[in-house]
Amino acid sequence: MSIAITAGSRGIANVDLITRSIVDFVKARGAVPFIVPAMGSHGGATAEGQLEVLASYGITPEAMGCEIRSSMEVVELGTSDTGLPVYLDKNAYEADGIIVSCRLKPHNAFRGPYESGPCKMLAVGLGKQKGAERVHSDGMGKIGANIPSIAKVILARAPILFALPCIENAYDETCRIEAIPAGRILAEEPPLLEYAKSRMAKVPFDQADILFVDETGKDISGAGMDPNVTGRSAQNGISRPFAERIVARDLTDEAHHNATGMGNADVTTRRLFDKIDMEQTYPNSLTSRDINGFRIPIVMENDDLAIRFALHTITGANAESGYRAMWIRDTNHVQTFYVTERLLADTAAMPWLRTDGVALRPVFGADGYFTGWERA
């Protein structure tokens, strides 16, 4: 048998090890595995771009020990009960079987029993650009219904064997991997989503003046910075508002110059702006029908000026009263963070939160970019 194994475009913990383990399992059963990029329109909506995304995660033919068949060509399987055409990656459809490997987590722009997980990987990831565009065509208000509707058709008409979603904990580590036979995916995904929600990291504060984020990127979240953490979403907000201003300092290298979600920041830097490749970024906007998440924030020449600009435009605080500010690496890594003295006072009611009690201040180089912390 020839077996297609999906590989997506997010920075999933252990994704190379997980994918290689599936490849080895398939070989041990006497079958012939190959990998297909299942990432909708990511990678600039090109076969070459999607190969580059996989390679950045260590997923190459040499490392995986099997072929990677990357193509944007799809086959049409029918029509969903929501009236949408259903598409599937042609290489995957022509295999004798398909194993759906993915991460299962809350989505960054809508709510429903099926968010980011096996059903979305079927409908959006394996749908390639054409399928992903149709799933999003009715807007985020309908995508929660479109995903399972389309997944039902794929499960009925494509050779899906099983799904193997992984779930991560609050430390961005793999905490659970579940094998789900094709016939039970629709029933078993919703309770697993609730489990994933219970394991997500959350900001422990109800409100702050400003949130500083070291890095944003598609490898971190589909929205660059996960709104489940920041409370800020271009899709009219899907969680509680948190900070009045958000400063995004840089774009990850693993984002491949795709700055999707930059519109969720208020201020950014020249460094991040110069990394943006519109041909990598705008296909996501065209596919998702989202405009707000792709707007360019205020661009300042460096970190120092970006921070000063954000602080100056806050309406509820000033230098005399002090600012309620939080500084994080990215929305996948919030187990360690920095806060100002005013926000530190809120931690007194959080006995599970450990503080080191050391006062620090940020250090900037001659170019105005942040270089690290020093004792105040």
C-alpha positions as CSV (number, residue, x, y, z in Angstrom):
1,M,0.0,0.0,0.0
2,S,1.1,3.6,-0.6
3,I,0.4,5.7,2.5
4,A,0.2,9.6,2.5
5,I,1.2,11.2,5.8
6,T,0.2,14.8,6.4
7,A,2.7,17.5,7.6
8,G,1.5,21.0,8.4
9,S,3.0,24.4,8.7
10,R,3.0,25.2,12.4
11,G,5.9,25.1,14.8
12,I,4.6,21.9,16.5
13,A,6.8,20.5,19.3
14,N,8.6,17.3,18.1
15,V,6.9,17.5,14.7
16,D,10.0,16.0,12.9
17,L,10.2,13.1,15.4
18,I,6.4,12.5,15.3
19,T,6.4,12.5,11.5
20,R,9.5,10.2,11.2
21,S,7.9,7.8,13.7
22,I,4.8,7.5,11.6
23,V,7.0,6.9,8.5
24,D,8.9,4.2,10.3
25,F,5.7,2.6,11.5
26,V,4.2,2.5,8.0
27,K,7.4,0.9,6.7
28,A,7.4,-1.7,9.5
29,R,3.9,-2.7,8.3
30,G,5.2,-3.3,4.8
31,A,3.7,-0.3,3.2
32,V,5.3,2.6,1.2
33,P,5.0,6.0,3.0
34,F,5.2,9.5,1.5
35,I,4.6,12.9,3.0
36,V,2.2,15.5,1.7
37,P,2.3,19.2,2.8
38,A,-1.1,19.9,4.3
39,M,-1.1,23.6,4.9
40,G,-3.7,25.2,2.7
41,S,-2.3,28.4,1.2
42,H,0.8,28.7,3.3
43,G,4.3,28.8,1.8
44,G,3.0,31.4,-0.7
45,A,0.5,28.9,-2.0
46,T,3.2,27.2,-4.1
47,A,4.4,23.6,-4.1
48,E,8.0,24.9,-3.7
49,G,7.1,27.2,-0.9
50,Q,5.4,24.5,1.1
51,L,8.5,22.3,0.7
52,E,10.6,25.1,2.2
53,V,8.2,25.4,5.2
54,L,8.6,21.6,5.9
55,A,12.3,21.8,5.5
56,S,12.5,24.5,8.2
57,Y,11.0,22.0,10.6
58,G,13.5,19.3,9.7
59,I,11.0,17.5,7.4
60,T,13.0,16.6,4.3
61,P,13.2,13.4,2.2
62,E,16.6,12.6,3.7
63,A,15.6,13.2,7.3
64,M,12.3,11.4,7.0
65,G,13.5,8.5,4.9
66,C,10.7,8.8,2.3
67,E,9.5,11.0,-0.6
68,I,7.7,14.3,-0.1
69,R,5.1,14.9,-2.8
70,S,4.3,18.6,-2.9
71,S,1.7,19.9,-5.3
72,M,-1.2,22.4,-5.2
73,E,-3.3,20.2,-7.5
74,V,-6.5,18.9,-6.0
75,V,-9.4,16.7,-6.9
76,E,-13.1,17.6,-6.2
77,L,-14.9,15.0,-4.1
78,G,-18.4,16.5,-4.0
79,T,-20.4,19.1,-2.2
80,S,-20.8,19.6,1.6
81,D,-24.2,20.0,3.3
82,T,-23.3,23.7,3.7
83,G,-23.2,23.9,-0.1
84,L,-19.5,24.2,-0.6
85,P,-17.4,22.1,-3.1
86,V,-15.0,19.8,-1.4
87,Y,-11.3,19.5,-2.5
88,L,-8.5,17.2,-1.5
89,D,-4.8,17.1,-2.3
90,K,-4.5,14.9,-5.5
91,N,-1.4,13.0,-4.3
92,A,-3.1,12.1,-1.0
93,Y,-6.3,11.1,-2.7
94,E,-4.5,8.7,-5.1
95,A,-2.8,6.9,-2.2
96,D,-4.1,3.6,-0.8
97,G,-4.5,5.3,2.6
98,I,-4.0,8.6,4.4
99,I,-2.8,9.2,7.9
100,V,-3.8,12.6,9.3
101,S,-1.0,13.9,11.6
102,C,-1.6,17.3,13.1
103,R,-1.8,19.3,16.3
104,L,-5.1,19.7,18.1
105,K,-5.7,23.1,19.8
106,P,-8.1,26.0,20.1
107,H,-8.3,28.1,16.9
108,N,-7.2,31.7,17.0
109,A,-10.3,33.2,15.2
110,F,-13.4,31.2,15.8
111,R,-15.1,28.9,18.3
112,G,-16.9,25.6,17.8
113,P,-16.7,21.8,18.6
114,Y,-14.1,21.5,15.7
115,E,-11.4,24.1,15.7
116,S,-7.7,23.3,14.9
117,G,-7.4,19.6,14.6
118,P,-8.0,16.6,12.3
119,C,-11.2,18.0,10.7
120,K,-9.5,21.3,9.9
121,M,-6.4,19.4,8.6
122,L,-8.8,17.5,6.2
123,A,-10.8,20.5,5.1
124,V,-8.2,23.3,5.0
125,G,-4.8,21.7,5.1
126,L,-5.4,18.9,2.6
127,G,-7.8,21.2,0.7
128,K,-4.7,23.2,-0.4
129,Q,-5.3,26.8,-1.5
130,K,-8.5,26.0,-3.4
131,G,-10.1,24.1,-0.5
132,A,-8.9,26.5,2.2
133,E,-10.4,29.4,0.2
134,R,-13.8,27.8,0.0
135,V,-13.8,26.9,3.7
136,H,-13.2,30.6,4.6
137,S,-15.5,31.9,1.8
138,D,-18.4,32.6,4.2
139,G,-16.3,34.3,6.8
140,M,-15.1,33.3,10.2
141,G,-18.7,33.2,11.5
142,K,-19.5,30.2,9.3
143,I,-16.1,28.4,9.3
144,G,-17.0,26.5,12.5
145,A,-19.9,24.8,10.5
146,N,-18.0,24.5,7.2
147,I,-15.1,22.5,8.6
148,P,-17.0,19.5,9.9
149,S,-19.4,19.6,7.0
150,I,-16.5,19.3,4.5
151,A,-14.6,16.8,6.7
152,K,-17.7,14.5,6.5
153,V,-17.4,14.3,2.8
154,I,-13.7,13.7,2.8
155,L,-14.1,10.9,5.4
156,A,-16.7,9.3,3.3
157,R,-15.0,9.5,-0.1
158,A,-11.2,9.5,0.6
159,P,-9.1,6.7,2.0
160,I,-8.6,8.2,5.4
161,L,-7.1,5.5,7.8
162,F,-6.8,7.4,11.0
163,A,-5.9,10.7,12.6
164,L,-2.9,11.1,15.0
165,P,-3.4,14.5,16.7
166,C,-0.9,15.7,19.3
167,I,-1.8,18.1,22.1
168,E,0.6,20.4,23.8
169,N,0.7,21.7,27.3
170,A,1.3,25.2,28.7
171,Y,5.1,24.8,28.3
172,D,4.8,24.2,24.5
173,E,5.6,20.5,25.0
174,T,3.9,17.4,23.7
175,C,1.7,16.1,26.4
176,R,-0.7,13.7,24.6
177,I,-0.9,11.9,21.3
178,E,-4.2,10.2,20.4
179,A,-4.8,7.7,17.6
180,I,-8.4,8.0,16.2
181,P,-9.8,5.6,13.6
182,A,-11.4,7.5,10.7
183,G,-14.9,6.4,11.7
184,R,-14.5,8.0,15.1
185,I,-12.8,11.3,14.2
186,L,-16.0,13.4,14.3
187,A,-17.1,11.9,17.6
188,E,-13.7,12.0,19.4
189,E,-12.3,15.4,18.3
190,P,-14.6,17.7,20.4
191,P,-13.7,16.2,23.8
192,L,-10.0,16.3,22.9
193,L,-10.4,20.0,22.0
194,E,-11.8,20.6,25.5
195,Y,-8.7,18.7,26.9
196,A,-6.4,20.9,24.8
197,K,-8.1,24.1,26.1
198,S,-7.5,23.0,29.6
199,R,-3.8,22.6,28.9
200,M,-3.2,26.0,27.2
201,A,-1.1,28.7,28.8
202,K,-3.1,31.8,29.7
203,V,-2.1,35.3,30.8
204,P,-2.8,35.5,34.5
205,F,-3.8,39.2,34.4
206,D,-7.2,40.7,33.5
207,Q,-5.9,43.9,32.1
208,A,-2.6,45.7,31.3
209,D,-1.6,48.9,29.6
210,I,0.9,47.3,27.3
211,L,2.1,43.9,26.1
212,F,5.6,43.5,24.6
213,V,6.1,40.5,22.4
214,D,9.6,39.5,21.2
215,E,8.5,37.5,18.2
216,T,5.5,36.9,16.1
217,G,5.1,34.4,13.3
218,K,3.0,31.8,11.5
219,D,5.0,29.0,13.1
220,I,3.8,30.3,16.5
221,S,0.2,30.8,15.6
222,G,-2.0,31.2,12.6
223,A,-2.5,34.8,13.8
224,G,1.2,35.3,14.5
225,M,0.4,36.0,18.1
226,D,-2.3,33.6,19.5
227,P,-5.4,35.6,20.5
228,N,-6.2,32.9,23.0
229,V,-3.2,34.3,24.9
230,T,-3.2,38.0,24.0
231,G,-6.9,38.5,23.9
232,R,-6.5,40.5,20.7
233,S,-8.0,39.2,17.5
234,A,-8.6,40.8,14.1
235,Q,-11.8,38.7,13.9
236,N,-13.8,41.0,16.2
237,G,-12.1,39.4,19.2
238,I,-12.5,35.8,20.3
239,S,-11.3,36.2,23.9
240,R,-11.1,38.8,26.6
241,P,-9.4,42.1,25.8
242,F,-6.1,42.3,27.7
243,A,-3.7,45.1,26.7
244,E,-4.4,48.6,25.4
245,R,-1.3,48.4,23.3
246,I,0.7,45.5,21.8
247,V,4.3,45.9,20.5
248,A,5.6,43.2,18.2
249,R,9.4,43.5,18.1
250,D,10.4,40.9,15.5
251,L,9.3,38.2,13.0
252,T,10.6,34.6,13.5
253,D,12.9,33.2,10.8
254,E,10.6,30.1,10.7
255,A,7.7,32.3,9.5
256,H,9.5,32.5,6.1
257,H,8.7,36.2,5.9
258,N,5.0,35.6,6.3
259,A,3.7,38.4,8.6
260,T,0.1,37.2,8.9
261,G,-1.5,38.6,12.0
262,M,0.7,41.7,12.2
263,G,-2.5,43.7,12.2
264,N,-3.1,42.5,15.8
265,A,-0.1,44.6,16.9
266,D,-0.3,48.4,17.4
267,V,3.4,49.1,16.9
268,T,6.3,47.3,15.4
269,T,9.9,47.9,14.3
270,R,11.7,48.5,11.1
271,R,13.5,45.1,11.5
272,L,10.2,43.3,11.4
273,F,8.8,45.4,8.6
274,D,11.9,44.7,6.5
275,K,11.4,41.0,6.9
276,I,7.9,41.0,5.4
277,D,7.4,39.3,2.0
278,M,4.0,40.4,0.7
279,E,4.0,37.4,-1.7
280,Q,4.3,35.1,1.2
281,T,1.8,37.0,3.4
282,Y,-1.0,38.2,1.2
283,P,-2.1,34.7,-0.2
284,N,-3.2,34.0,3.4
285,S,-5.4,37.2,3.3
286,L,-6.9,36.2,0.0
287,T,-7.6,32.7,1.2
288,S,-9.0,33.6,4.6
289,R,-10.9,36.7,3.4
290,D,-9.3,38.5,6.3
291,I,-8.1,42.1,5.9
292,N,-7.6,43.4,9.4
293,G,-5.0,40.8,10.4
294,F,-2.8,41.9,7.5
295,R,-2.8,45.7,8.1
296,I,0.6,47.1,8.8
297,P,1.0,48.5,12.4
298,I,2.9,51.8,13.2
299,V,6.5,51.2,12.2
300,M,9.2,52.7,14.3
301,E,12.9,52.6,13.5
302,N,13.9,50.3,16.4
303,D,12.8,48.7,19.7
304,D,13.5,51.7,21.8
305,L,11.3,54.0,19.7
306,A,8.6,51.4,19.3
307,I,8.3,51.0,23.1
308,R,8.3,54.8,23.6
309,F,5.7,55.3,21.0
310,A,3.4,52.7,22.5
311,L,3.9,54.1,26.0
312,H,3.2,57.6,24.9
313,T,-0.1,56.7,23.3
314,I,-1.6,54.8,26.3
315,T,-4.6,56.6,27.7
316,G,-5.0,55.0,31.1
317,A,-1.5,55.5,32.5
318,N,1.6,57.7,32.4
319,A,5.3,57.7,33.5
320,E,4.3,59.3,36.8
321,S,1.7,56.8,37.8
322,G,3.6,53.9,36.3
323,Y,2.6,51.4,33.7
324,R,1.0,47.9,34.0
325,A,3.2,46.2,31.4
326,M,4.0,42.6,30.5
327,W,6.9,41.3,28.3
328,I,6.9,37.8,26.8
329,R,9.0,35.9,24.3
330,D,6.0,34.8,22.2
331,T,2.5,33.4,22.8
332,N,3.8,29.8,22.9
333,H,6.2,30.6,25.7
334,V,4.6,32.4,28.6
335,Q,5.9,30.2,31.4
336,T,8.5,32.9,32.0
337,F,7.7,36.6,31.6
338,Y,8.6,40.1,32.9
339,V,6.2,42.6,34.5
340,T,6.4,46.1,35.7
341,E,6.1,46.9,39.4
342,R,2.4,48.0,39.1
343,L,1.5,44.7,37.5
344,L,3.6,42.8,39.9
345,A,1.2,43.8,42.7
346,D,-1.5,41.6,41.1
347,T,0.7,38.5,41.6
348,A,0.1,38.6,45.3
349,A,-3.2,36.8,44.8
350,M,-1.5,34.1,42.7
351,P,0.4,31.8,45.0
352,W,1.1,29.4,42.1
353,L,3.1,32.1,40.4
354,R,6.8,32.4,41.4
355,T,8.6,35.7,41.2
356,D,12.4,36.1,41.6
357,G,12.2,39.5,43.2
358,V,15.0,41.0,41.1
359,A,14.5,44.4,39.6
360,L,15.7,44.6,36.0
361,R,15.7,47.1,33.2
362,P,16.0,46.6,29.4
363,V,19.3,47.4,27.7
364,F,19.4,48.8,24.2
365,G,22.3,48.8,21.8
366,A,23.6,51.8,19.8
367,D,21.1,50.9,17.1
368,G,18.2,51.2,19.5
369,Y,17.4,47.5,19.5
370,F,17.0,45.5,22.7
371,T,20.0,43.4,23.8
372,G,19.1,42.0,27.1
373,W,18.3,42.7,30.8
374,E,20.5,44.2,33.5
375,R,19.9,44.7,37.2
376,A,18.2,48.0,37.9
